[in-house]
Amino acid sequence: GGNRNETRSSALWGTGNRGGESRSSALWGKGGRGAITALAAMLVVSVPFAASAPKHARKATQVTPKKTWISPGLVKSAKQHPNQYVRVIIQSTDGTISPAVSALTRVNNFADDGTAVNRRLTLIDGLATTIKASRVPALMKIPNLIVTPDVAVHVDSYSSNQLWPYETGVSKAWSGYDALQPGNVPAIAIVDSGIQPGRSDFGNRVLANVKFSTLPDDSPGDGRGHGTFVAGIAAGGADGYTGATPQAPLVSLDVMDDHGVARTSDVIAACQWILANKAQYNIRVANFSLHSLRPSNFMNDP
């Protein structure tokens, strides 16, 4: 509902007027349509000048080689396990498969080490092959290539009966999480009432469960239920209730009692623990669904 001509401001979508508005875009900047029109006008003006230039003034255009792009996971694997063999897809960016085949030959150096073309993929100007991980850096030195892991693909088992994963767009990333190697997904610290242990929707992804609440009515696990609820939104994997990042590890920091109350000092202690242990558990995200029960001073409140 609402006025069709209203101006809306959103943390997710930015500011925009719903009716004939001027929108902010990461691609075009403010007033995207105007920017496109100006660009079209520039092209109309510039093309005749280029066409009318004297023949002797024209120079042959040289194509600058493009830097090869290699999946970061492959680069990391090459450093950690150089002697392992990895299945990869090597694509050429110049419209033919020949550079990809040539690159494999150069990297292989004709050594009989198991390297071979598994399949030619002319549709994408590439090939599927198995190479030693130590050969990946050599591919980086050859221009005009795209190198990605030939990962296993299976039916997407993530789903939700709720609308929010689809409306926010997090569902688009679900199919990519299984392709990530264990340890590559950052852990999420849930500072709340704890996480109910043994739940199948979290599997074995709860790496630690630390109690910080000093209040007397704090049951083991999650006596309130709120922490489990928050963890489910962040990283749940239950059928029909998939969370935002269903493969993310979780760290449960219990600061809340069974009545939904937490002491400020307990929350600060949990923050100290996160800073001290973030490297060990690869914690990159922390969630605090908490607020104070009474007004306080913004500058001085710890």
N, C-alpha and C positions, 0 to 999 in steps of 0.2 A: 504494500500500500504506500501511500505518501504522494506528494506532489511530483509529477513527471519532470518538472523543471527544477527540482531541488538540487542543491549542491551538496555532495556527500564526501565525507572524509573518512578513510578507513586505513587502519594500520596495514592491512593486506593489499588493498587495491589502490591506495593513493587517493587523490581528490579528483572528482569528475562530476560534471553536471549531466543528469540522465537525459536531458532533452536538448539536442543540438549543442552539446557542451564542447568546451575546450579541454581535452584530456592530456594528462601527463603520461608519456610513454618512455620506457627505457630505450626504445629504438629510435623514436622520432623526436623525443623531447616534448615540450609543451606545444600544443597546437599542432598535432601530428599531421592533420590533413593539409594545413597550410604549408608545412615543411615539404610534403610530397609535391604539392602544386609548384612550389618554388623550384624544387629539384627538376620537375618536368620542364619548367620554363627555361632553366639553365641548359638542359639538354637540347631543346629546340633551338636556342640561340647558338650553342657551341657547334652543333653538327654542321651547319652551312659553312662556317669558317674553316672547319677541318677539311670539308670536301673541296673548298675553293683554293686550298693551299697549293702552291706550285709543286709539280712532281719532283723537281730537283731538291725541294726543301724537306721532303719526307724521308725519314730514316726507318730502316727495318727494325721492327720491334723484337727485342730479345725476351724470351720467356725466362723469368727468374725462377730457379729451382726452389721448390717449397720444402721447408724443413719437415722431416719425417716425424710423424706422431706415433708414439708407442704407449699403450695402456700403462698407467702408473703401476698397476699390479704386476705386470710382467717385468718391469724394471726392478721393482722391489724383490721379486722372486729370483731374478738373475743375481742380485747381490747376496741374498741369503742362502740360495741353494744353486750355485752355479753348475753343479754336475748333474742336476736333474734334467729330464727331458720334459718339454712343455709342448702342448698342441697349440698352434697359432694360425691365424689367418693373415696373410700378407696381401695387401691391396696396393695397386698402383693408382696414382692420382692423375695420370696423363692420358687416360682413356684406352689403354691397351694392357694386356696381361704380361707382355714381354718384360717390362722393368721388374715386376714382382719375381718372375722366374730367374732373371739375371741376378737380382739381389740375393736370392736363395743360393745360387751357384757361387757367388762371391763370398758369402758368409760361410758356406759349407767347405769351401776350398777342396772340394772333391774328396773329402775325408770319409772313410767308411765308418761313420759313427751312428748309424741309424737314421740320419736325416734323409727324408724322402718327401716327395710330393704326394700327399694323400689324395687330393682331389683338385682338379682345375675348376675354378669358379669364374667362368667368363662373364657371367651376369654382372659381377661386381669388379671385374678386372683384377682378379686375385686368385689365390690358391690357398689350400689348407695343407699344412705340413707339420711335422714334428721335429723340433730342433733342440739342441742342448741349450739350457738357460744361459750359459756363458756366452752364447753367440748373439744374444739380444742386443748388447751395447754396440756390436758391429753394424747391426741394422740401422741404428740411430745415425750413423755416419753417412748412410746412403740416402739422398734426397728423394722426394716425391713418393713416399710410402706411408701407409697406415697399417700398423701392426696391432692386432687385438687377440685376446685369448679365444680359443675355440672351445667355449664352455659348454657344459651340459645344459640342455633345455628340456623343461618338463611342464606339465599342466600347472597353471597358476592355481595354487590351493588357497590363496588368501581371498577372503570375501567379508562383506559386512552387510547386515540387515539395516544398518543405520545410514543416514545420508551424509553425515559430516565428512567421512573420508573422501567421498567423491566430490563434494562441493569445495573442499579445501584443496583438492588435487593430490593429496598424499598417496592415494591409491595407485597413481601412475607409476610410482617407484617400487611398488610391492614386488613385481616380477624381477627386478634387478637385484634384490637383496640376496637371493640364493646363489647368485654368481660370485658374490664376494667371499673371499677366504676368511676363515675364522680369525678373529682379532682385528679385522679391518673396519668393523663397525664400532664406532665409539660407544662407550657405556653411558647410561643415564642414571644419575643419582636422584632418587626419589626421597626428599626430605618431608616426611609425613607421619602417618600412623603405623608404618610398617607395610610389608607385603605378605599376604597369606601364603604360607609355605606349601609346597607340593602341588601347586596348580599346574595342570597340563598346558594351559595357554602360555605359560612362561617357560616351560620345558626346564632345561638346566641352565637358564640364562641369568638367574639371580646369583651373582658372584659373591655377594657379602650381605649380611644382615646384622647391623650394629644398633644396639639400643642406647639412646641418649636421654630418654625421658626420666626425670627424677621425681615425677608425680607418682603417688601410690597406686592409682587405679589404671595401670598400663599393663594389659595382658600381653603375654608372649605372642609373637607373630603380628597379626593385625586385628586388634580388638575393636577398632572403630569401623574398618572397611573402606575408609576413604583413600588410604594409601594404595590399596589393591585396585581401586577404581581408577585412580590417577595413573598407575603403572599400566593398566589395561589400555587406556587412551594413548599413552606414550609408546608402548611396545607390546601390546597384547597380541597373541596369535590364535585365539579361540575361533573356531568355525563360526562365521557369521558376525564376529565382533573383532575383526582385525584392527590393530592400532596403527599409529602413524609409522612406526619403524619396527615391524614384527620380528626382526632378527637382532635387535639391539640388546646387549647385555644390560642388566639392571643391578643397581646397588641400593639396598634398602637401609635408610637411616631413620630409625624410629624416634621421633621427638614428641609425639602426641599421645595422650592417654585415651582411654576408651570413651571419654566424654567429648573428645575433639579439642582438648586444651593442651597447649604446649608452653613451656617457660621460654622466655627470650634467651636466657643463658644456655638452654639446651640446644636451641636452634643455632646459636653462635658456635657452640662446641661441634655441632655437625658440620658447619662451614669449615672449621679448623681441620676436621678429619678429611674432608674432601680435598683441601689444598695439600695436605700431607700425603694423601694416598692416590691422587689423581693419576700419577704416572703408572703406578702398579696396576690399576684397573682400567686404564685408558678412559678415564672419565672426561668427557668434553661437554656434557650438558648436565645441568642440575635444575630440578623442579621444586619450587617452593609455593604451594597453594595455601598460603598462610597470610593472616593479617592480624594486626594488634587489636586488643579488646578496648583500648582507650587511646584518646588522642595524645600525641607526644610532640616533642620538638624535632623538626626535620633535620636540623644541623647537628644536634647533639645526641640523639637517640642511637645507641649502638646497633 
